Amino acid sequence: MNAVYKLSPSDLTFLWDECKRCFYLKIVRNFNRPPVAFPSIFTRIDGLMKEFFYQLPSEEISPLLPPGNVAYANKWVNSEIISFTHRNTGCFIRGIFDTVLAFSDGSYAVIDFKTTQPKKEHIAFYSRQLHAYAYALEHPKGDSFSLKPISTLGLLCVEPVTMNRSQENNLALQGEVSWLEVPKDESEFLIFLDGVLSVLDSEVPPAKNPDCGFCNYRENARETGY
Ligand code: SF4
């Protein structure tokens, strides 16, 4: 095999959608775009949600889910190499999942907590990330962490809507909670990964995103010499 690319589940959402060139440069040339400031409050809220739901029954996530409980959080997954007969390159998935539920029928659900308004578009957008975790769990490399079968994928969206004073010096930000189930389709995910490899296998990086401020800044700097 000529090359085996490491894919991070989160890069299959924002980075892939924002700019194939930056995606290519990161994975093939190990040239990373500078990190943008990510408000730490979202990391804090995400951590609090994980702590709150850990070991609670699955009905706390959604009454539509089968009986079970929130069983795992923040674990590394590492997939076997994914290859296609028509390519001489491959890829593998490596990342940390948010949360996994264990159902009493022996199957599992991979879910992600999002501090956001629930939107239909989130289903297709985050589907790749959830499928990547599910694929790595069901097709692990060696003795990497493994769970199967993964029967369910979904997003638990919390949208802050009101603030209440629960006691003196203590305000509670309250939000509406919505469950968005993401249909699982491993074949479609593999077709998507084949498309990702077709970009990564190219001799030259794809075109830049013309709306990106980073690249425009780089070009201006080159032109002006600043
Ligand atoms: S346009 Fe340039 S800086 Fe912006 S995302 Fe693409 S390659 Fe990266």
py3Dmol code that shows the C-alpha trace and the ligand (Angstrom):
import py3Dmol

protein = """\
ATOM      1  CA  MET A   1       0.000   0.000   0.000  1.00  0.00           C
ATOM      2  CA  ASN A   2       1.453   3.401  -0.991  1.00  0.00           C
ATOM      3  CA  ALA A   3       0.079   5.418   1.925  1.00  0.00           C
ATOM      4  CA  VAL A   4      -2.178   4.924   4.930  1.00  0.00           C
ATOM      5  CA  TYR A   5      -3.792   8.155   6.123  1.00  0.00           C
ATOM      6  CA  LYS A   6      -4.837   8.782   9.716  1.00  0.00           C
ATOM      7  CA  LEU A   7      -8.317  10.327   9.876  1.00  0.00           C
ATOM      8  CA  SER A   8      -9.709  12.043  12.948  1.00  0.00           C
ATOM      9  CA  PRO A   9     -13.532  11.723  13.212  1.00  0.00           C
ATOM     10  CA  SER A  10     -13.911  15.433  13.995  1.00  0.00           C
ATOM     11  CA  ASP A  11     -11.955  16.460  10.846  1.00  0.00           C
ATOM     12  CA  LEU A  12     -14.590  14.663   8.754  1.00  0.00           C
ATOM     13  CA  THR A  13     -17.108  17.357   9.750  1.00  0.00           C
ATOM     14  CA  PHE A  14     -15.871  20.981   9.918  1.00  0.00           C
ATOM     15  CA  LEU A  15     -12.456  20.722   8.238  1.00  0.00           C
ATOM     16  CA  TRP A  16     -13.754  18.530   5.388  1.00  0.00           C
ATOM     17  CA  ASP A  17     -16.707  20.851   4.761  1.00  0.00           C
ATOM     18  CA  GLU A  18     -14.805  24.122   5.158  1.00  0.00           C
ATOM     19  CA  CYS A  19     -11.891  23.456   2.834  1.00  0.00           C
ATOM     20  CA  LYS A  20     -10.599  20.310   1.107  1.00  0.00           C
ATOM     21  CA  ARG A  21      -7.214  22.026   0.654  1.00  0.00           C
ATOM     22  CA  CYS A  22      -6.654  22.492   4.378  1.00  0.00           C
ATOM     23  CA  PHE A  23      -7.914  18.942   4.960  1.00  0.00           C
ATOM     24  CA  TYR A  24      -5.399  17.632   2.399  1.00  0.00           C
ATOM     25  CA  LEU A  25      -2.517  19.726   3.739  1.00  0.00           C
ATOM     26  CA  LYS A  26      -3.150  18.547   7.296  1.00  0.00           C
ATOM     27  CA  ILE A  27      -3.391  14.854   6.489  1.00  0.00           C
ATOM     28  CA  VAL A  28      -1.041  14.381   3.537  1.00  0.00           C
ATOM     29  CA  ARG A  29       1.581  17.076   4.196  1.00  0.00           C
ATOM     30  CA  ASN A  30       1.224  17.341   8.002  1.00  0.00           C
ATOM     31  CA  PHE A  31       0.764  21.118   7.565  1.00  0.00           C
ATOM     32  CA  ASN A  32      -1.861  22.340  10.022  1.00  0.00           C
ATOM     33  CA  ARG A  33      -3.952  25.480   9.859  1.00  0.00           C
ATOM     34  CA  PRO A  34      -3.384  27.552  13.049  1.00  0.00           C
ATOM     35  CA  PRO A  35      -5.989  26.667  15.684  1.00  0.00           C
ATOM     36  CA  VAL A  36      -8.854  29.133  16.096  1.00  0.00           C
ATOM     37  CA  ALA A  37      -9.854  30.191  19.593  1.00  0.00           C
ATOM     38  CA  PHE A  38     -12.613  27.836  20.758  1.00  0.00           C
ATOM     39  CA  PRO A  39     -14.629  29.333  23.637  1.00  0.00           C
ATOM     40  CA  SER A  40     -13.759  27.196  26.667  1.00  0.00           C
ATOM     41  CA  ILE A  41     -17.346  27.525  27.941  1.00  0.00           C
ATOM     42  CA  PHE A  42     -18.472  24.947  25.337  1.00  0.00           C
ATOM     43  CA  THR A  43     -15.827  22.472  26.513  1.00  0.00           C
ATOM     44  CA  ARG A  44     -17.021  23.070  30.089  1.00  0.00           C
ATOM     45  CA  ILE A  45     -20.700  22.543  29.175  1.00  0.00           C
ATOM     46  CA  ASP A  46     -19.779  19.394  27.227  1.00  0.00           C
ATOM     47  CA  GLY A  47     -17.888  18.036  30.242  1.00  0.00           C
ATOM     48  CA  LEU A  48     -20.794  18.826  32.593  1.00  0.00           C
ATOM     49  CA  MET A  49     -23.257  17.044  30.301  1.00  0.00           C
ATOM     50  CA  LYS A  50     -21.058  13.947  30.211  1.00  0.00           C
ATOM     51  CA  GLU A  51     -20.759  13.954  34.011  1.00  0.00           C
ATOM     52  CA  PHE A  52     -24.504  14.495  34.447  1.00  0.00           C
ATOM     53  CA  PHE A  53     -25.599  11.674  32.153  1.00  0.00           C
ATOM     54  CA  TYR A  54     -22.899   9.119  33.051  1.00  0.00           C
ATOM     55  CA  GLN A  55     -24.543   5.846  34.157  1.00  0.00           C
ATOM     56  CA  LEU A  56     -28.083   7.258  33.888  1.00  0.00           C
ATOM     57  CA  PRO A  57     -30.732   5.134  32.136  1.00  0.00           C
ATOM     58  CA  SER A  58     -30.990   5.574  28.371  1.00  0.00           C
ATOM     59  CA  GLU A  59     -34.513   6.978  28.759  1.00  0.00           C
ATOM     60  CA  GLU A  60     -32.856  10.082  30.261  1.00  0.00           C
ATOM     61  CA  ILE A  61     -31.300  10.667  26.838  1.00  0.00           C
ATOM     62  CA  SER A  62     -34.536   9.899  24.990  1.00  0.00           C
ATOM     63  CA  PRO A  63     -37.676   7.882  25.807  1.00  0.00           C
ATOM     64  CA  LEU A  64     -37.414   6.546  22.233  1.00  0.00           C
ATOM     65  CA  LEU A  65     -34.264   4.567  23.078  1.00  0.00           C
ATOM     66  CA  PRO A  66     -34.319   0.916  24.220  1.00  0.00           C
ATOM     67  CA  PRO A  67     -33.589   0.119  27.895  1.00  0.00           C
ATOM     68  CA  GLY A  68     -29.967   0.525  28.901  1.00  0.00           C
ATOM     69  CA  ASN A  69     -27.625   3.040  30.440  1.00  0.00           C
ATOM     70  CA  VAL A  70     -24.860   5.524  29.659  1.00  0.00           C
ATOM     71  CA  ALA A  71     -21.845   3.244  29.988  1.00  0.00           C
ATOM     72  CA  TYR A  72     -18.686   4.826  28.543  1.00  0.00           C
ATOM     73  CA  ALA A  73     -17.270   8.306  27.957  1.00  0.00           C
ATOM     74  CA  ASN A  74     -14.102   9.794  26.436  1.00  0.00           C
ATOM     75  CA  LYS A  75     -12.370   6.649  25.195  1.00  0.00           C
ATOM     76  CA  TRP A  76      -9.802   6.389  22.414  1.00  0.00           C
ATOM     77  CA  VAL A  77     -10.758   4.328  19.397  1.00  0.00           C
ATOM     78  CA  ASN A  78      -8.414   3.094  16.705  1.00  0.00           C
ATOM     79  CA  SER A  79      -9.660   1.267  13.625  1.00  0.00           C
ATOM     80  CA  GLU A  80      -8.061  -1.357  11.458  1.00  0.00           C
ATOM     81  CA  ILE A  81      -6.828  -0.149   8.060  1.00  0.00           C
ATOM     82  CA  ILE A  82      -9.685   0.574   5.654  1.00  0.00           C
ATOM     83  CA  SER A  83      -8.808  -0.277   2.063  1.00  0.00           C
ATOM     84  CA  PHE A  84     -10.592  -0.431  -1.280  1.00  0.00           C
ATOM     85  CA  THR A  85      -9.725  -2.912  -4.048  1.00  0.00           C
ATOM     86  CA  HIS A  86      -9.432  -0.113  -6.653  1.00  0.00           C
ATOM     87  CA  ARG A  87      -6.941   1.949  -4.570  1.00  0.00           C
ATOM     88  CA  ASN A  88      -3.389   1.376  -3.442  1.00  0.00           C
ATOM     89  CA  THR A  89      -3.824   3.696  -0.445  1.00  0.00           C
ATOM     90  CA  GLY A  90      -5.907   3.262   2.691  1.00  0.00           C
ATOM     91  CA  CYS A  91      -6.853   5.017   5.911  1.00  0.00           C
ATOM     92  CA  PHE A  92      -7.611   4.363   9.528  1.00  0.00           C
ATOM     93  CA  ILE A  93      -9.678   6.201  12.129  1.00  0.00           C
ATOM     94  CA  ARG A  94      -8.305   7.404  15.428  1.00  0.00           C
ATOM     95  CA  GLY A  95     -10.102   9.623  17.915  1.00  0.00           C
ATOM     96  CA  ILE A  96     -11.922   9.957  21.242  1.00  0.00           C
ATOM     97  CA  PHE A  97     -15.662   9.401  21.327  1.00  0.00           C
ATOM     98  CA  ASP A  98     -18.027  11.420  23.523  1.00  0.00           C
ATOM     99  CA  THR A  99     -20.382   8.850  25.008  1.00  0.00           C
ATOM    100  CA  VAL A 100     -21.579   5.287  24.443  1.00  0.00           C
ATOM    101  CA  LEU A 101     -24.787   3.754  25.774  1.00  0.00           C
ATOM    102  CA  ALA A 102     -25.058   0.020  26.462  1.00  0.00           C
ATOM    103  CA  PHE A 103     -28.533  -1.423  25.782  1.00  0.00           C
ATOM    104  CA  SER A 104     -29.860  -4.456  27.606  1.00  0.00           C
ATOM    105  CA  ASP A 105     -30.215  -6.328  24.276  1.00  0.00           C
ATOM    106  CA  GLY A 106     -26.382  -6.324  24.021  1.00  0.00           C
ATOM    107  CA  SER A 107     -26.094  -3.560  21.412  1.00  0.00           C
ATOM    108  CA  TYR A 108     -24.650  -0.050  21.828  1.00  0.00           C
ATOM    109  CA  ALA A 109     -25.297   3.551  20.805  1.00  0.00           C
ATOM    110  CA  VAL A 110     -22.643   6.155  19.969  1.00  0.00           C
ATOM    111  CA  ILE A 111     -23.879   9.613  20.868  1.00  0.00           C
ATOM    112  CA  ASP A 112     -22.472  13.131  20.927  1.00  0.00           C
ATOM    113  CA  PHE A 113     -23.563  16.041  23.134  1.00  0.00           C
ATOM    114  CA  LYS A 114     -24.006  19.349  21.326  1.00  0.00           C
ATOM    115  CA  THR A 115     -24.742  22.777  22.813  1.00  0.00           C
ATOM    116  CA  THR A 116     -26.818  23.954  19.911  1.00  0.00           C
ATOM    117  CA  GLN A 117     -30.250  24.377  18.466  1.00  0.00           C
ATOM    118  CA  PRO A 118     -31.371  21.023  17.023  1.00  0.00           C
ATOM    119  CA  LYS A 119     -31.431  21.298  13.229  1.00  0.00           C
ATOM    120  CA  LYS A 120     -32.134  18.716  10.555  1.00  0.00           C
ATOM    121  CA  GLU A 121     -28.840  19.626   8.809  1.00  0.00           C
ATOM    122  CA  HIS A 122     -26.930  18.406  11.877  1.00  0.00           C
ATOM    123  CA  ILE A 123     -27.977  14.834  11.082  1.00  0.00           C
ATOM    124  CA  ALA A 124     -26.044  14.559   7.802  1.00  0.00           C
ATOM    125  CA  PHE A 125     -23.198  16.789   9.008  1.00  0.00           C
ATOM    126  CA  TYR A 126     -22.390  14.888  12.214  1.00  0.00           C
ATOM    127  CA  SER A 127     -23.293  11.508  10.731  1.00  0.00           C
ATOM    128  CA  ARG A 128     -19.722  11.084   9.393  1.00  0.00           C
ATOM    129  CA  GLN A 129     -18.190  11.727  12.808  1.00  0.00           C
ATOM    130  CA  LEU A 130     -20.540   9.293  14.575  1.00  0.00           C
ATOM    131  CA  HIS A 131     -20.057   6.663  11.844  1.00  0.00           C
ATOM    132  CA  ALA A 132     -16.284   7.035  12.208  1.00  0.00           C
ATOM    133  CA  TYR A 133     -16.452   6.231  15.947  1.00  0.00           C
ATOM    134  CA  ALA A 134     -18.876   3.374  15.303  1.00  0.00           C
ATOM    135  CA  TYR A 135     -16.661   1.954  12.550  1.00  0.00           C
ATOM    136  CA  ALA A 136     -13.568   2.066  14.785  1.00  0.00           C
ATOM    137  CA  LEU A 137     -15.470   0.396  17.632  1.00  0.00           C
ATOM    138  CA  GLU A 138     -16.787  -2.382  15.386  1.00  0.00           C
ATOM    139  CA  HIS A 139     -13.532  -2.820  13.405  1.00  0.00           C
ATOM    140  CA  PRO A 140     -10.757  -2.126  15.925  1.00  0.00           C
ATOM    141  CA  LYS A 141      -7.058  -2.422  15.263  1.00  0.00           C
ATOM    142  CA  GLY A 142      -5.607  -5.293  17.320  1.00  0.00           C
ATOM    143  CA  ASP A 143      -6.699  -5.040  20.934  1.00  0.00           C
ATOM    144  CA  SER A 144      -7.899  -1.410  20.711  1.00  0.00           C
ATOM    145  CA  PHE A 145     -11.121  -0.624  22.583  1.00  0.00           C
ATOM    146  CA  SER A 146     -13.993  -2.384  20.862  1.00  0.00           C
ATOM    147  CA  LEU A 147     -17.787  -2.641  21.196  1.00  0.00           C
ATOM    148  CA  LYS A 148     -20.337  -4.239  18.890  1.00  0.00           C
ATOM    149  CA  PRO A 149     -22.873  -4.243  17.492  1.00  0.00           C
ATOM    150  CA  ILE A 150     -23.470  -0.486  17.357  1.00  0.00           C
ATOM    151  CA  SER A 151     -27.202  -0.264  16.680  1.00  0.00           C
ATOM    152  CA  THR A 152     -27.839   3.450  17.194  1.00  0.00           C
ATOM    153  CA  LEU A 153     -26.196   6.803  16.484  1.00  0.00           C
ATOM    154  CA  GLY A 154     -27.483  10.157  17.622  1.00  0.00           C
ATOM    155  CA  LEU A 155     -27.037  13.672  18.948  1.00  0.00           C
ATOM    156  CA  LEU A 156     -28.295  15.068  22.224  1.00  0.00           C
ATOM    157  CA  CYS A 157     -28.720  18.797  21.576  1.00  0.00           C
ATOM    158  CA  VAL A 158     -29.118  21.227  24.447  1.00  0.00           C
ATOM    159  CA  GLU A 159     -30.119  24.750  23.565  1.00  0.00           C
ATOM    160  CA  PRO A 160     -29.898  27.277  26.430  1.00  0.00           C
ATOM    161  CA  VAL A 161     -33.206  29.194  26.614  1.00  0.00           C
ATOM    162  CA  THR A 162     -33.706  30.659  30.093  1.00  0.00           C
ATOM    163  CA  MET A 163     -31.840  31.651  33.209  1.00  0.00           C
ATOM    164  CA  ASN A 164     -33.251  31.174  36.700  1.00  0.00           C
ATOM    165  CA  ARG A 165     -32.012  31.933  40.188  1.00  0.00           C
ATOM    166  CA  SER A 166     -32.073  28.653  42.065  1.00  0.00           C
ATOM    167  CA  GLN A 167     -30.530  30.056  45.273  1.00  0.00           C
ATOM    168  CA  GLU A 168     -28.589  33.094  46.402  1.00  0.00           C
ATOM    169  CA  ASN A 169     -25.398  33.585  44.372  1.00  0.00           C
ATOM    170  CA  ASN A 170     -26.439  30.782  42.060  1.00  0.00           C
ATOM    171  CA  LEU A 171     -27.939  31.130  38.612  1.00  0.00           C
ATOM    172  CA  ALA A 172     -29.071  28.166  36.539  1.00  0.00           C
ATOM    173  CA  LEU A 173     -28.926  28.327  32.774  1.00  0.00           C
ATOM    174  CA  GLN A 174     -31.701  26.076  31.531  1.00  0.00           C
ATOM    175  CA  GLY A 175     -32.006  24.542  28.120  1.00  0.00           C
ATOM    176  CA  GLU A 176     -34.298  22.500  25.965  1.00  0.00           C
ATOM    177  CA  VAL A 177     -33.062  18.999  25.300  1.00  0.00           C
ATOM    178  CA  SER A 178     -33.661  17.308  21.924  1.00  0.00           C
ATOM    179  CA  TRP A 179     -32.643  13.895  20.653  1.00  0.00           C
ATOM    180  CA  LEU A 180     -31.713  13.621  16.967  1.00  0.00           C
ATOM    181  CA  GLU A 181     -31.285  10.041  15.801  1.00  0.00           C
ATOM    182  CA  VAL A 182     -28.775   9.582  12.966  1.00  0.00           C
ATOM    183  CA  PRO A 183     -29.559   6.638  10.644  1.00  0.00           C
ATOM    184  CA  LYS A 184     -26.687   4.136  10.587  1.00  0.00           C
ATOM    185  CA  ASP A 185     -25.436   3.068   7.157  1.00  0.00           C
ATOM    186  CA  GLU A 186     -21.897   1.689   7.092  1.00  0.00           C
ATOM    187  CA  SER A 187     -21.892   1.148   3.300  1.00  0.00           C
ATOM    188  CA  GLU A 188     -22.679   4.805   2.711  1.00  0.00           C
ATOM    189  CA  PHE A 189     -19.934   5.803   5.156  1.00  0.00           C
ATOM    190  CA  LEU A 190     -17.416   3.667   3.240  1.00  0.00           C
ATOM    191  CA  ILE A 191     -18.486   5.355  -0.030  1.00  0.00           C
ATOM    192  CA  PHE A 192     -17.843   8.694   1.694  1.00  0.00           C
ATOM    193  CA  LEU A 193     -14.379   7.503   2.820  1.00  0.00           C
ATOM    194  CA  ASP A 194     -13.600   6.392  -0.739  1.00  0.00           C
ATOM    195  CA  GLY A 195     -14.367   9.994  -1.813  1.00  0.00           C
ATOM    196  CA  VAL A 196     -12.077  11.291   0.953  1.00  0.00           C
ATOM    197  CA  LEU A 197      -9.250   9.050  -0.310  1.00  0.00           C
ATOM    198  CA  SER A 198      -9.779  10.263  -3.864  1.00  0.00           C
ATOM    199  CA  VAL A 199      -8.997  13.801  -2.592  1.00  0.00           C
ATOM    200  CA  LEU A 200      -6.019  12.667  -0.485  1.00  0.00           C
ATOM    201  CA  ASP A 201      -4.535  10.573  -3.324  1.00  0.00           C
ATOM    202  CA  SER A 202      -4.246  13.599  -5.591  1.00  0.00           C
ATOM    203  CA  GLU A 203      -0.675  14.690  -6.500  1.00  0.00           C
ATOM    204  CA  VAL A 204      -1.483  18.331  -5.778  1.00  0.00           C
ATOM    205  CA  PRO A 205      -3.626  19.909  -3.056  1.00  0.00           C
ATOM    206  CA  PRO A 206      -7.204  20.874  -4.055  1.00  0.00           C
ATOM    207  CA  ALA A 207      -8.163  24.504  -4.636  1.00  0.00           C
ATOM    208  CA  LYS A 208      -8.575  26.776  -1.636  1.00  0.00           C
ATOM    209  CA  ASN A 209     -11.878  28.025  -0.325  1.00  0.00           C
ATOM    210  CA  PRO A 210     -12.109  31.571  -1.822  1.00  0.00           C
ATOM    211  CA  ASP A 211     -14.044  32.834   1.218  1.00  0.00           C
ATOM    212  CA  CYS A 212     -11.404  31.824   3.720  1.00  0.00           C
ATOM    213  CA  GLY A 213      -9.820  34.728   5.596  1.00  0.00           C
ATOM    214  CA  PHE A 214      -6.702  32.706   6.496  1.00  0.00           C
ATOM    215  CA  CYS A 215      -5.638  32.123   2.876  1.00  0.00           C
ATOM    216  CA  ASN A 216      -6.463  35.668   1.837  1.00  0.00           C
ATOM    217  CA  TYR A 217      -4.294  36.884   4.725  1.00  0.00           C
ATOM    218  CA  ARG A 218      -1.419  34.599   3.633  1.00  0.00           C
ATOM    219  CA  GLU A 219      -1.659  35.834   0.044  1.00  0.00           C
ATOM    220  CA  ASN A 220      -1.769  39.473   1.110  1.00  0.00           C
ATOM    221  CA  ALA A 221       1.274  38.910   3.306  1.00  0.00           C
ATOM    222  CA  ARG A 222       3.196  37.356   0.395  1.00  0.00           C
ATOM    223  CA  GLU A 223       2.224  40.196  -1.937  1.00  0.00           C
ATOM    224  CA  THR A 224       3.000  42.989   0.479  1.00  0.00           C
ATOM    225  CA  GLY A 225       6.010  41.366   2.131  1.00  0.00           C
ATOM    226  CA  TYR A 226       4.605  41.994   5.636  1.00  0.00           C
TER     227      TYR A 226
END
"""
ligand_1 = """\
8
SF4
S -8.596 28.462 2.088
Fe -6.453 28.160 2.743
S -6.286 28.551 4.957
Fe -8.453 28.495 4.317
S -9.055 26.568 4.902
Fe -8.420 26.452 2.750
S -6.220 26.032 2.617
Fe -6.829 26.479 4.739
"""
view = py3Dmol.view(width=600, height=400)
view.addModel(protein, "pdb")
view.setStyle({"model": 0}, {"cartoon": {"style": "trace"}})
view.addModel(ligand_1, "xyz")
view.setStyle({"model": 1}, {"stick": {}})
view.zoomTo()
view.show()
